[in-house]
Amino acid sequence: MILDVLTGLLLVAGCAFFAVGTLGLLRFPDLRTRLHALTKADNLGLGLVVLALVPQAGSVAEAAKLLLIWALALVAAATSSHLLGRDAPEEQT
């Protein structure tokens, strides 16, 4: 029962970070700040969701797969954000 409550709390926290990242995407004025907000919040949100799912995994192999997926998503998000931010034109204010 305690494990289920912990899983629920981590899932709710992860969803909250996803919502905050989406709000940052909608509210910030330029591409670089939007990417920063979205990447940071989504990486943490995904991490919390994965941490919620790891105790519910049936085996160590399944838990390792979840953690590997999270690690790959971290690398992919950082790489794509960097490439988008680097190639974006400078905004004139």
mmCIF file as gemmi writes it, N, C-alpha and C atoms, coordinates in Angstrom:
data_model
loop_
_atom_site.group_PDB
_atom_site.id
_atom_site.type_symbol
_atom_site.label_atom_id
_atom_site.label_alt_id
_atom_site.label_comp_id
_atom_site.label_asym_id
_atom_site.label_entity_id
_atom_site.label_seq_id
_atom_site.pdbx_PDB_ins_code
_atom_site.Cartn_x
_atom_site.Cartn_y
_atom_site.Cartn_z
_atom_site.occupancy
_atom_site.B_iso_or_equiv
_atom_site.pdbx_formal_charge
_atom_site.auth_seq_id
_atom_site.auth_asym_id
_atom_site.pdbx_PDB_model_num
ATOM 1 N N . MET Axp A 1 ? 0.814 -1.188 0 1 0 ? 1 A 1
ATOM 2 C CA . MET Axp A 1 ? 0 0 0 1 0 ? 1 A 1
ATOM 3 C C . MET Axp A 1 ? 0.872 1.273 0 1 0 ? 1 A 1
ATOM 4 N N . ILE Axp A 2 ? 1.926 1.279 0.805 1 0 ? 2 A 1
ATOM 5 C CA . ILE Axp A 2 ? 2.817 2.442 0.846 1 0 ? 2 A 1
ATOM 6 C C . ILE Axp A 2 ? 3.464 2.654 -0.512 1 0 ? 2 A 1
ATOM 7 N N . LEU Axp A 3 ? 3.81 1.551 -1.169 1 0 ? 3 A 1
ATOM 8 C CA . LEU Axp A 3 ? 4.418 1.627 -2.494 1 0 ? 3 A 1
ATOM 9 C C . LEU Axp A 3 ? 3.451 2.237 -3.509 1 0 ? 3 A 1
ATOM 10 N N . ASP Axp A 4 ? 2.176 1.899 -3.396 1 0 ? 4 A 1
ATOM 11 C CA . ASP Axp A 4 ? 1.173 2.469 -4.3 1 0 ? 4 A 1
ATOM 12 C C . ASP Axp A 4 ? 0.981 3.967 -4.06 1 0 ? 4 A 1
ATOM 13 N N . VAL Axp A 5 ? 1.006 4.375 -2.814 1 0 ? 5 A 1
ATOM 14 C CA . VAL Axp A 5 ? 0.874 5.799 -2.491 1 0 ? 5 A 1
ATOM 15 C C . VAL Axp A 5 ? 2.083 6.565 -3.014 1 0 ? 5 A 1
ATOM 16 N N . LEU Axp A 6 ? 3.286 6.01 -2.829 1 0 ? 6 A 1
ATOM 17 C CA . LEU Axp A 6 ? 4.493 6.648 -3.334 1 0 ? 6 A 1
ATOM 18 C C . LEU Axp A 6 ? 4.457 6.754 -4.858 1 0 ? 6 A 1
ATOM 19 N N . THR Axp A 7 ? 4 5.691 -5.501 1 0 ? 7 A 1
ATOM 20 C CA . THR Axp A 7 ? 3.866 5.712 -6.961 1 0 ? 7 A 1
ATOM 21 C C . THR Axp A 7 ? 2.898 6.81 -7.397 1 0 ? 7 A 1
ATOM 22 N N . GLY Axp A 8 ? 1.775 6.908 -6.73 1 0 ? 8 A 1
ATOM 23 C CA . GLY Axp A 8 ? 0.792 7.938 -7.064 1 0 ? 8 A 1
ATOM 24 C C . GLY Axp A 8 ? 1.339 9.345 -6.873 1 0 ? 8 A 1
ATOM 25 N N . LEU Axp A 9 ? 2.058 9.572 -5.779 1 0 ? 9 A 1
ATOM 26 C CA . LEU Axp A 9 ? 2.629 10.894 -5.526 1 0 ? 9 A 1
ATOM 27 C C . LEU Axp A 9 ? 3.672 11.261 -6.578 1 0 ? 9 A 1
ATOM 28 N N . LEU Axp A 10 ? 4.515 10.307 -6.948 1 0 ? 10 A 1
ATOM 29 C CA . LEU Axp A 10 ? 5.525 10.579 -7.968 1 0 ? 10 A 1
ATOM 30 C C . LEU Axp A 10 ? 4.885 10.838 -9.33 1 0 ? 10 A 1
ATOM 31 N N . LEU Axp A 11 ? 3.824 10.118 -9.643 1 0 ? 11 A 1
ATOM 32 C CA . LEU Axp A 11 ? 3.123 10.345 -10.91 1 0 ? 11 A 1
ATOM 33 C C . LEU Axp A 11 ? 2.483 11.735 -10.948 1 0 ? 11 A 1
ATOM 34 N N . VAL Axp A 12 ? 1.862 12.129 -9.851 1 0 ? 12 A 1
ATOM 35 C CA . VAL Axp A 12 ? 1.239 13.454 -9.795 1 0 ? 12 A 1
ATOM 36 C C . VAL Axp A 12 ? 2.305 14.544 -9.907 1 0 ? 12 A 1
ATOM 37 N N . ALA Axp A 13 ? 3.426 14.365 -9.222 1 0 ? 13 A 1
ATOM 38 C CA . ALA Axp A 13 ? 4.511 15.345 -9.305 1 0 ? 13 A 1
ATOM 39 C C . ALA Axp A 13 ? 5.075 15.412 -10.726 1 0 ? 13 A 1
ATOM 40 N N . GLY Axp A 14 ? 5.232 14.256 -11.367 1 0 ? 14 A 1
ATOM 41 C CA . GLY Axp A 14 ? 5.716 14.241 -12.747 1 0 ? 14 A 1
ATOM 42 C C . GLY Axp A 14 ? 4.762 14.947 -13.692 1 0 ? 14 A 1
ATOM 43 N N . CYS Axp A 15 ? 3.485 14.705 -13.526 1 0 ? 15 A 1
ATOM 44 C CA . CYS Axp A 15 ? 2.49 15.384 -14.368 1 0 ? 15 A 1
ATOM 45 C C . CYS Axp A 15 ? 2.483 16.889 -14.113 1 0 ? 15 A 1
ATOM 46 N N . ALA Axp A 16 ? 2.712 17.291 -12.876 1 0 ? 16 A 1
ATOM 47 C CA . ALA Axp A 16 ? 2.785 18.721 -12.563 1 0 ? 16 A 1
ATOM 48 C C . ALA Axp A 16 ? 3.961 19.372 -13.278 1 0 ? 16 A 1
ATOM 49 N N . PHE Axp A 17 ? 5.105 18.689 -13.318 1 0 ? 17 A 1
ATOM 50 C CA . PHE Axp A 17 ? 6.25 19.25 -14.039 1 0 ? 17 A 1
ATOM 51 C C . PHE Axp A 17 ? 5.976 19.32 -15.539 1 0 ? 17 A 1
ATOM 52 N N . PHE Axp A 18 ? 5.291 18.327 -16.085 1 0 ? 18 A 1
ATOM 53 C CA . PHE Axp A 18 ? 4.907 18.401 -17.492 1 0 ? 18 A 1
ATOM 54 C C . PHE Axp A 18 ? 4.014 19.612 -17.747 1 0 ? 18 A 1
ATOM 55 N N . ALA Axp A 19 ? 3.073 19.852 -16.842 1 0 ? 19 A 1
ATOM 56 C CA . ALA Axp A 19 ? 2.166 20.998 -17.002 1 0 ? 19 A 1
ATOM 57 C C . ALA Axp A 19 ? 2.915 22.322 -16.908 1 0 ? 19 A 1
ATOM 58 N N . VAL Axp A 20 ? 3.852 22.422 -15.977 1 0 ? 20 A 1
ATOM 59 C CA . VAL Axp A 20 ? 4.635 23.648 -15.843 1 0 ? 20 A 1
ATOM 60 C C . VAL Axp A 20 ? 5.502 23.866 -17.08 1 0 ? 20 A 1
ATOM 61 N N . GLY Axp A 21 ? 6.077 22.81 -17.614 1 0 ? 21 A 1
ATOM 62 C CA . GLY Axp A 21 ? 6.866 22.938 -18.84 1 0 ? 21 A 1
ATOM 63 C C . GLY Axp A 21 ? 6.025 23.403 -20.009 1 0 ? 21 A 1
ATOM 64 N N . THR Axp A 22 ? 4.831 22.896 -20.106 1 0 ? 22 A 1
ATOM 65 C CA . THR Axp A 22 ? 3.924 23.329 -21.17 1 0 ? 22 A 1
ATOM 66 C C . THR Axp A 22 ? 3.528 24.784 -20.981 1 0 ? 22 A 1
ATOM 67 N N . LEU Axp A 23 ? 3.296 25.187 -19.757 1 0 ? 23 A 1
ATOM 68 C CA . LEU Axp A 23 ? 2.984 26.587 -19.486 1 0 ? 23 A 1
ATOM 69 C C . LEU Axp A 23 ? 4.147 27.493 -19.88 1 0 ? 23 A 1
ATOM 70 N N . GLY Axp A 24 ? 5.372 27.05 -19.597 1 0 ? 24 A 1
ATOM 71 C CA . GLY Axp A 24 ? 6.546 27.818 -20.009 1 0 ? 24 A 1
ATOM 72 C C . GLY Axp A 24 ? 6.651 27.915 -21.519 1 0 ? 24 A 1
ATOM 73 N N . LEU Axp A 25 ? 6.314 26.845 -22.204 1 0 ? 25 A 1
ATOM 74 C CA . LEU Axp A 25 ? 6.322 26.855 -23.664 1 0 ? 25 A 1
ATOM 75 C C . LEU Axp A 25 ? 5.343 27.889 -24.209 1 0 ? 25 A 1
ATOM 76 N N . LEU Axp A 26 ? 4.215 28.017 -23.58 1 0 ? 26 A 1
ATOM 77 C CA . LEU Axp A 26 ? 3.188 28.943 -24.051 1 0 ? 26 A 1
ATOM 78 C C . LEU Axp A 26 ? 3.447 30.39 -23.627 1 0 ? 26 A 1
ATOM 79 N N . ARG Axp A 27 ? 4.122 30.592 -22.488 1 0 ? 27 A 1
ATOM 80 C CA . ARG Axp A 27 ? 4.228 31.931 -21.923 1 0 ? 27 A 1
ATOM 81 C C . ARG Axp A 27 ? 5.52 32.672 -22.244 1 0 ? 27 A 1
ATOM 82 N N . PHE Axp A 28 ? 6.629 31.967 -22.426 1 0 ? 28 A 1
ATOM 83 C CA . PHE Axp A 28 ? 7.903 32.664 -22.61 1 0 ? 28 A 1
ATOM 84 C C . PHE Axp A 28 ? 7.996 33.277 -23.991 1 0 ? 28 A 1
ATOM 85 N N . PRO Axp A 29 ? 8.752 34.378 -24.114 1 0 ? 29 A 1
ATOM 86 C CA . PRO Axp A 29 ? 8.699 35.172 -25.337 1 0 ? 29 A 1
ATOM 87 C C . PRO Axp A 29 ? 9.52 34.647 -26.509 1 0 ? 29 A 1
ATOM 88 N N . ASP Axp A 30 ? 10.661 34.019 -26.259 1 0 ? 30 A 1
ATOM 89 C CA . ASP Axp A 30 ? 11.496 33.633 -27.395 1 0 ? 30 A 1
ATOM 90 C C . ASP Axp A 30 ? 11.847 32.154 -27.35 1 0 ? 30 A 1
ATOM 91 N N . LEU Axp A 31 ? 12.443 31.694 -28.441 1 0 ? 31 A 1
ATOM 92 C CA . LEU Axp A 31 ? 12.715 30.274 -28.624 1 0 ? 31 A 1
ATOM 93 C C . LEU Axp A 31 ? 13.628 29.708 -27.546 1 0 ? 31 A 1
ATOM 94 N N . ARG Axp A 32 ? 14.685 30.414 -27.214 1 0 ? 32 A 1
ATOM 95 C CA . ARG Axp A 32 ? 15.663 29.864 -26.273 1 0 ? 32 A 1
ATOM 96 C C . ARG Axp A 32 ? 15.089 29.697 -24.86 1 0 ? 32 A 1
ATOM 97 N N . THR Axp A 33 ? 14.329 30.651 -24.401 1 0 ? 33 A 1
ATOM 98 C CA . THR Axp A 33 ? 13.727 30.505 -23.073 1 0 ? 33 A 1
ATOM 99 C C . THR Axp A 33 ? 12.641 29.433 -23.083 1 0 ? 33 A 1
ATOM 100 N N . ARG Axp A 34 ? 11.919 29.322 -24.172 1 0 ? 34 A 1
ATOM 101 C CA . ARG Axp A 34 ? 10.916 28.255 -24.286 1 0 ? 34 A 1
ATOM 102 C C . ARG Axp A 34 ? 11.577 26.883 -24.256 1 0 ? 34 A 1
ATOM 103 N N . LEU Axp A 35 ? 12.663 26.735 -25.005 1 0 ? 35 A 1
ATOM 104 C CA . LEU Axp A 35 ? 13.375 25.455 -25.014 1 0 ? 35 A 1
ATOM 105 C C . LEU Axp A 35 ? 13.927 25.124 -23.633 1 0 ? 35 A 1
ATOM 106 N N . HIS Axp A 36 ? 14.463 26.119 -22.969 1 0 ? 36 A 1
ATOM 107 C CA . HIS Axp A 36 ? 15.027 25.888 -21.643 1 0 ? 36 A 1
ATOM 108 C C . HIS Axp A 36 ? 13.947 25.408 -20.67 1 0 ? 36 A 1
ATOM 109 N N . ALA Axp A 37 ? 12.839 26.114 -20.64 1 0 ? 37 A 1
ATOM 110 C CA . ALA Axp A 37 ? 11.759 25.751 -19.726 1 0 ? 37 A 1
ATOM 111 C C . ALA Axp A 37 ? 11.2 24.367 -20.05 1 0 ? 37 A 1
ATOM 112 N N . LEU Axp A 38 ? 10.975 24.123 -21.301 1 0 ? 38 A 1
ATOM 113 C CA . LEU Axp A 38 ? 10.378 22.855 -21.703 1 0 ? 38 A 1
ATOM 114 C C . LEU Axp A 38 ? 11.315 21.688 -21.456 1 0 ? 38 A 1
ATOM 115 N N . THR Axp A 39 ? 12.582 21.836 -21.801 1 0 ? 39 A 1
ATOM 116 C CA . THR Axp A 39 ? 13.526 20.733 -21.642 1 0 ? 39 A 1
ATOM 117 C C . THR Axp A 39 ? 13.74 20.397 -20.176 1 0 ? 39 A 1
ATOM 118 N N . LYS Axp A 40 ? 13.965 21.385 -19.352 1 0 ? 40 A 1
ATOM 119 C CA . LYS Axp A 40 ? 14.223 21.127 -17.928 1 0 ? 40 A 1
ATOM 120 C C . LYS Axp A 40 ? 13.011 20.502 -17.25 1 0 ? 40 A 1
ATOM 121 N N . ALA Axp A 41 ? 11.848 21.09 -17.456 1 0 ? 41 A 1
ATOM 122 C CA . ALA Axp A 41 ? 10.651 20.585 -16.781 1 0 ? 41 A 1
ATOM 123 C C . ALA Axp A 41 ? 10.255 19.203 -17.286 1 0 ? 41 A 1
ATOM 124 N N . ASP Axp A 42 ? 10.353 18.983 -18.582 1 0 ? 42 A 1
ATOM 125 C CA . ASP Axp A 42 ? 9.969 17.675 -19.122 1 0 ? 42 A 1
ATOM 126 C C . ASP Axp A 42 ? 10.943 16.577 -18.712 1 0 ? 42 A 1
ATOM 127 N N . ASN Axp A 43 ? 12.227 16.896 -18.635 1 0 ? 43 A 1
ATOM 128 C CA . ASN Axp A 43 ? 13.188 15.888 -18.186 1 0 ? 43 A 1
ATOM 129 C C . ASN Axp A 43 ? 12.927 15.493 -16.738 1 0 ? 43 A 1
ATOM 130 N N . LEU Axp A 44 ? 12.655 16.465 -15.896 1 0 ? 44 A 1
ATOM 131 C CA . LEU Axp A 44 ? 12.353 16.15 -14.505 1 0 ? 44 A 1
ATOM 132 C C . LEU Axp A 44 ? 11.014 15.429 -14.387 1 0 ? 44 A 1
ATOM 133 N N . GLY Axp A 45 ? 10.027 15.856 -15.157 1 0 ? 45 A 1
ATOM 134 C CA . GLY Axp A 45 ? 8.731 15.176 -15.131 1 0 ? 45 A 1
ATOM 135 C C . GLY Axp A 45 ? 8.842 13.728 -15.568 1 0 ? 45 A 1
ATOM 136 N N . LEU Axp A 46 ? 9.587 13.49 -16.648 1 0 ? 46 A 1
ATOM 137 C CA . LEU Axp A 46 ? 9.78 12.112 -17.106 1 0 ? 46 A 1
ATOM 138 C C . LEU Axp A 46 ? 10.541 11.299 -16.066 1 0 ? 46 A 1
ATOM 139 N N . GLY Axp A 47 ? 11.523 11.919 -15.428 1 0 ? 47 A 1
ATOM 140 C CA . GLY Axp A 47 ? 12.263 11.214 -14.38 1 0 ? 47 A 1
ATOM 141 C C . GLY Axp A 47 ? 11.37 10.797 -13.223 1 0 ? 47 A 1
ATOM 142 N N . LEU Axp A 48 ? 10.477 11.68 -12.819 1 0 ? 48 A 1
ATOM 143 C CA . LEU Axp A 48 ? 9.561 11.336 -11.729 1 0 ? 48 A 1
ATOM 144 C C . LEU Axp A 48 ? 8.583 10.239 -12.141 1 0 ? 48 A 1
ATOM 145 N N . VAL Axp A 49 ? 8.117 10.285 -13.366 1 0 ? 49 A 1
ATOM 146 C CA . VAL Axp A 49 ? 7.212 9.232 -13.844 1 0 ? 49 A 1
ATOM 147 C C . VAL Axp A 49 ? 7.945 7.894 -13.9 1 0 ? 49 A 1
ATOM 148 N N . VAL Axp A 50 ? 9.172 7.896 -14.381 1 0 ? 50 A 1
ATOM 149 C CA . VAL Axp A 50 ? 9.949 6.654 -14.438 1 0 ? 50 A 1
ATOM 150 C C . VAL Axp A 50 ? 10.214 6.136 -13.026 1 0 ? 50 A 1
ATOM 151 N N . LEU Axp A 51 ? 10.57 7.028 -12.101 1 0 ? 51 A 1
ATOM 152 C CA . LEU Axp A 51 ? 10.783 6.595 -10.724 1 0 ? 51 A 1
ATOM 153 C C . LEU Axp A 51 ? 9.507 6.04 -10.095 1 0 ? 51 A 1
ATOM 154 N N . ALA Axp A 52 ? 8.367 6.523 -10.543 1 0 ? 52 A 1
ATOM 155 C CA . ALA Axp A 52 ? 7.103 5.976 -10.055 1 0 ? 52 A 1
ATOM 156 C C . ALA Axp A 52 ? 6.852 4.582 -10.622 1 0 ? 52 A 1
ATOM 157 N N . LEU Axp A 53 ? 7.299 4.346 -11.86 1 0 ? 53 A 1
ATOM 158 C CA . LEU Axp A 53 ? 7.047 3.059 -12.499 1 0 ? 53 A 1
ATOM 159 C C . LEU Axp A 53 ? 8.05 1.98 -12.125 1 0 ? 53 A 1
ATOM 160 N N . VAL Axp A 54 ? 9.261 2.371 -11.727 1 0 ? 54 A 1
ATOM 161 C CA . VAL Axp A 54 ? 10.31 1.386 -11.414 1 0 ? 54 A 1
ATOM 162 C C . VAL Axp A 54 ? 9.883 0.417 -10.311 1 0 ? 54 A 1
ATOM 163 N N . PRO Axp A 55 ? 9.333 0.879 -9.18 1 0 ? 55 A 1
ATOM 164 C CA . PRO Axp A 55 ? 8.928 -0.099 -8.157 1 0 ? 55 A 1
ATOM 165 C C . PRO Axp A 55 ? 7.788 -1.016 -8.614 1 0 ? 55 A 1
ATOM 166 N N . GLN Axp A 56 ? 7.018 -0.576 -9.594 1 0 ? 56 A 1
ATOM 167 C CA . GLN Axp A 56 ? 5.908 -1.386 -10.089 1 0 ? 56 A 1
ATOM 168 C C . GLN Axp A 56 ? 6.342 -2.37 -11.174 1 0 ? 56 A 1
ATOM 169 N N . ALA Axp A 57 ? 7.602 -2.249 -11.621 1 0 ? 57 A 1
ATOM 170 C CA . ALA Axp A 57 ? 8.105 -3.143 -12.668 1 0 ? 57 A 1
ATOM 171 C C . ALA Axp A 57 ? 8.161 -4.573 -12.124 1 0 ? 57 A 1
ATOM 172 N N . GLY Axp A 58 ? 7.943 -5.513 -13.03 1 0 ? 58 A 1
ATOM 173 C CA . GLY Axp A 58 ? 7.911 -6.916 -12.627 1 0 ? 58 A 1
ATOM 174 C C . GLY Axp A 58 ? 9.27 -7.523 -12.367 1 0 ? 58 A 1
ATOM 175 N N . SER Axp A 59 ? 10.31 -6.969 -12.956 1 0 ? 59 A 1
ATOM 176 C CA . SER Axp A 59 ? 11.642 -7.536 -12.789 1 0 ? 59 A 1
ATOM 177 C C . SER Axp A 59 ? 12.683 -6.423 -12.85 1 0 ? 59 A 1
ATOM 178 N N . VAL Axp A 60 ? 13.892 -6.803 -12.542 1 0 ? 60 A 1
ATOM 179 C CA . VAL Axp A 60 ? 14.995 -5.85 -12.603 1 0 ? 60 A 1
ATOM 180 C C . VAL Axp A 60 ? 15.259 -5.445 -14.054 1 0 ? 60 A 1
ATOM 181 N N . ALA Axp A 61 ? 15.072 -6.364 -14.978 1 0 ? 61 A 1
ATOM 182 C CA . ALA Axp A 61 ? 15.288 -6.05 -16.393 1 0 ? 61 A 1
ATOM 183 C C . ALA Axp A 61 ? 14.299 -4.987 -16.872 1 0 ? 61 A 1
ATOM 184 N N . GLU Axp A 62 ? 13.06 -5.091 -16.462 1 0 ? 62 A 1
ATOM 185 C CA . GLU Axp A 62 ? 12.066 -4.086 -16.847 1 0 ? 62 A 1
ATOM 186 C C . GLU Axp A 62 ? 12.399 -2.727 -16.234 1 0 ? 62 A 1
ATOM 187 N N . ALA Axp A 63 ? 12.846 -2.718 -14.985 1 0 ? 63 A 1
ATOM 188 C CA . ALA Axp A 63 ? 13.232 -1.464 -14.345 1 0 ? 63 A 1
ATOM 189 C C . ALA Axp A 63 ? 14.435 -0.849 -15.054 1 0 ? 63 A 1
ATOM 190 N N . ALA Axp A 64 ? 15.386 -1.697 -15.445 1 0 ? 64 A 1
ATOM 191 C CA . ALA Axp A 64 ? 16.562 -1.195 -16.165 1 0 ? 64 A 1
ATOM 192 C C . ALA Axp A 64 ? 16.173 -0.615 -17.519 1 0 ? 64 A 1
ATOM 193 N N . LYS Axp A 65 ? 15.211 -1.229 -18.184 1 0 ? 65 A 1
ATOM 194 C CA . LYS Axp A 65 ? 14.736 -0.694 -19.468 1 0 ? 65 A 1
ATOM 195 C C . LYS Axp A 65 ? 14.105 0.679 -19.286 1 0 ? 65 A 1
ATOM 196 N N . LEU Axp A 66 ? 13.317 0.843 -18.227 1 0 ? 66 A 1
ATOM 197 C CA . LEU Axp A 66 ? 12.711 2.146 -17.953 1 0 ? 66 A 1
ATOM 198 C C . LEU Axp A 66 ? 13.778 3.211 -17.708 1 0 ? 66 A 1
ATOM 199 N N . LEU Axp A 67 ? 14.787 2.867 -16.938 1 0 ? 67 A 1
ATOM 200 C CA . LEU Axp A 67 ? 15.858 3.82 -16.661 1 0 ? 67 A 1
ATOM 201 C C . LEU Axp A 67 ? 16.671 4.123 -17.914 1 0 ? 67 A 1
ATOM 202 N N . LEU Axp A 68 ? 16.862 3.133 -18.771 1 0 ? 68 A 1
ATOM 203 C CA . LEU Axp A 68 ? 17.567 3.356 -20.03 1 0 ? 68 A 1
ATOM 204 C C . LEU Axp A 68 ? 16.769 4.283 -20.951 1 0 ? 68 A 1
ATOM 205 N N . ILE Axp A 69 ? 15.474 4.086 -21.001 1 0 ? 69 A 1
ATOM 206 C CA . ILE Axp A 69 ? 14.615 4.962 -21.807 1 0 ? 69 A 1
ATOM 207 C C . ILE Axp A 69 ? 14.705 6.397 -21.296 1 0 ? 69 A 1
ATOM 208 N N . TRP Axp A 70 ? 14.716 6.571 -19.984 1 0 ? 70 A 1
ATOM 209 C CA . TRP Axp A 70 ? 14.843 7.913 -19.411 1 0 ? 70 A 1
ATOM 210 C C . TRP Axp A 70 ? 16.176 8.535 -19.785 1 0 ? 70 A 1
ATOM 211 N N . ALA Axp A 71 ? 17.256 7.755 -19.685 1 0 ? 71 A 1
ATOM 212 C CA . ALA Axp A 71 ? 18.581 8.273 -20.034 1 0 ? 71 A 1
ATOM 213 C C . ALA Axp A 71 ? 18.644 8.67 -21.51 1 0 ? 71 A 1
ATOM 214 N N . LEU Axp A 72 ? 18.074 7.856 -22.378 1 0 ? 72 A 1
ATOM 215 C CA . LEU Axp A 72 ? 18.065 8.196 -23.802 1 0 ? 72 A 1
ATOM 216 C C . LEU Axp A 72 ? 17.221 9.437 -24.077 1 0 ? 72 A 1
ATOM 217 N N . ALA Axp A 73 ? 16.12 9.586 -23.372 1 0 ? 73 A 1
ATOM 218 C CA . ALA Axp A 73 ? 15.288 10.783 -23.543 1 0 ? 73 A 1
ATOM 219 C C . ALA Axp A 73 ? 16.027 12.028 -23.061 1 0 ? 73 A 1
ATOM 220 N N . LEU Axp A 74 ? 16.806 11.908 -21.986 1 0 ? 74 A 1
ATOM 221 C CA . LEU Axp A 74 ? 17.604 13.039 -21.51 1 0 ? 74 A 1
ATOM 222 C C . LEU Axp A 74 ? 18.609 13.483 -22.566 1 0 ? 74 A 1
ATOM 223 N N . VAL Axp A 75 ? 19.299 12.516 -23.148 1 0 ? 75 A 1
ATOM 224 C CA . VAL Axp A 75 ? 20.302 12.837 -24.17 1 0 ? 75 A 1
ATOM 225 C C . VAL Axp A 75 ? 19.634 13.431 -25.402 1 0 ? 75 A 1
ATOM 226 N N . ALA Axp A 76 ? 18.524 12.843 -25.823 1 0 ? 76 A 1
ATOM 227 C CA . ALA Axp A 76 ? 17.835 13.333 -27.026 1 0 ? 76 A 1
ATOM 228 C C . ALA Axp A 76 ? 17.286 14.744 -26.823 1 0 ? 76 A 1
ATOM 229 N N . ALA Axp A 77 ? 16.719 15.015 -25.657 1 0 ? 77 A 1
ATOM 230 C CA . ALA Axp A 77 ? 16.168 16.351 -25.397 1 0 ? 77 A 1
ATOM 231 C C . ALA Axp A 77 ? 17.274 17.395 -25.341 1 0 ? 77 A 1
ATOM 232 N N . ALA Axp A 78 ? 18.37 17.064 -24.688 1 0 ? 78 A 1
ATOM 233 C CA . ALA Axp A 78 ? 19.472 18.023 -24.605 1 0 ? 78 A 1
ATOM 234 C C . ALA Axp A 78 ? 20.067 18.291 -25.983 1 0 ? 78 A 1
ATOM 235 N N . THR Axp A 79 ? 20.242 17.255 -26.764 1 0 ? 79 A 1
ATOM 236 C CA . THR Axp A 79 ? 20.827 17.408 -28.095 1 0 ? 79 A 1
ATOM 237 C C . THR Axp A 79 ? 19.917 18.213 -29.012 1 0 ? 79 A 1
ATOM 238 N N . SER Axp A 80 ? 18.638 17.877 -29.037 1 0 ? 80 A 1
ATOM 239 C CA . SER Axp A 80 ? 17.728 18.594 -29.93 1 0 ? 80 A 1
ATOM 240 C C . SER Axp A 80 ? 17.558 20.046 -29.499 1 0 ? 80 A 1
ATOM 241 N N . SER Axp A 81 ? 17.507 20.312 -28.201 1 0 ? 81 A 1
ATOM 242 C CA . SER Axp A 81 ? 17.402 21.695 -27.729 1 0 ? 81 A 1
ATOM 243 C C . SER Axp A 81 ? 18.63 22.5 -28.104 1 0 ? 81 A 1
ATOM 244 N N . HIS Axp A 82 ? 19.778 21.887 -27.95 1 0 ? 82 A 1
ATOM 245 C CA . HIS Axp A 82 ? 21.02 22.583 -28.304 1 0 ? 82 A 1
ATOM 246 C C . HIS Axp A 82 ? 21.056 22.908 -29.79 1 0 ? 82 A 1
ATOM 247 N N . LEU Axp A 83 ? 20.697 21.95 -30.608 1 0 ? 83 A 1
ATOM 248 C CA . LEU Axp A 83 ? 20.72 22.179 -32.054 1 0 ? 83 A 1
ATOM 249 C C . LEU Axp A 83 ? 19.703 23.238 -32.474 1 0 ? 83 A 1
ATOM 250 N N . LEU Axp A 84 ? 18.512 23.199 -31.91 1 0 ? 84 A 1
ATOM 251 C CA . LEU Axp A 84 ? 17.505 24.208 -32.238 1 0 ? 84 A 1
ATOM 252 C C . LEU Axp A 84 ? 17.929 25.595 -31.758 1 0 ? 84 A 1
ATOM 253 N N . GLY Axp A 85 ? 18.455 25.664 -30.548 1 0 ? 85 A 1
ATOM 254 C CA . GLY Axp A 85 ? 18.874 26.956 -30.017 1 0 ? 85 A 1
ATOM 255 C C . GLY Axp A 85 ? 20.08 27.534 -30.746 1 0 ? 85 A 1
ATOM 256 N N . ARG Axp A 86 ? 20.985 26.673 -31.15 1 0 ? 86 A 1
ATOM 257 C CA . ARG Axp A 86 ? 22.189 27.144 -31.846 1 0 ? 86 A 1
ATOM 258 C C . ARG Axp A 86 ? 21.869 27.688 -33.224 1 0 ? 86 A 1
ATOM 259 N N . ASP Axp A 87 ? 20.962 27.059 -33.935 1 0 ? 87 A 1
ATOM 260 C CA . ASP Axp A 87 ? 20.649 27.45 -35.308 1 0 ? 87 A 1
ATOM 261 C C . ASP Axp A 87 ? 19.538 28.484 -35.402 1 0 ? 87 A 1
ATOM 262 N N . ALA Axp A 88 ? 18.948 28.874 -34.293 1 0 ? 88 A 1
ATOM 263 C CA . ALA Axp A 88 ? 17.882 29.871 -34.318 1 0 ? 88 A 1
ATOM 264 C C . ALA Axp A 88 ? 18.483 31.245 -34.576 1 0 ? 88 A 1
ATOM 265 N N . PRO Axp A 89 ? 17.805 32.05 -35.351 1 0 ? 89 A 1
ATOM 266 C CA . PRO Axp A 89 ? 18.319 33.41 -35.588 1 0 ? 89 A 1
ATOM 267 C C . PRO Axp A 89 ? 18.212 34.241 -34.314 1 0 ? 89 A 1
ATOM 268 N N . GLU Axp A 90 ? 19.121 35.197 -34.188 1 0 ? 90 A 1
ATOM 269 C CA . GLU Axp A 90 ? 19.075 36.108 -33.042 1 0 ? 90 A 1
ATOM 270 C C . GLU Axp A 90 ? 17.853 37.014 -33.189 1 0 ? 90 A 1
ATOM 271 N N . GLU Axp A 91 ? 17.153 37.204 -32.09 1 0 ? 91 A 1
ATOM 272 C CA . GLU Axp A 91 ? 15.968 38.051 -32.123 1 0 ? 91 A 1
ATOM 273 C C . GLU Axp A 91 ? 16.36 39.482 -31.804 1 0 ? 91 A 1
ATOM 274 N N . GLN Axp A 92 ? 15.794 40.407 -32.507 1 0 ? 92 A 1
ATOM 275 C CA . GLN Axp A 92 ? 16.031 41.83 -32.281 1 0 ? 92 A 1
ATOM 276 C C . GLN Axp A 92 ? 14.993 42.358 -31.316 1 0 ? 92 A 1
ATOM 277 N N . THR Axp A 93 ? 15.418 42.996 -30.25 1 0 ? 93 A 1
ATOM 278 C CA . THR Axp A 93 ? 14.447 43.541 -29.294 1 0 ? 93 A 1
ATOM 279 C C . THR Axp A 93 ? 14.387 45.04 -29.382 1 0 ? 93 A 1
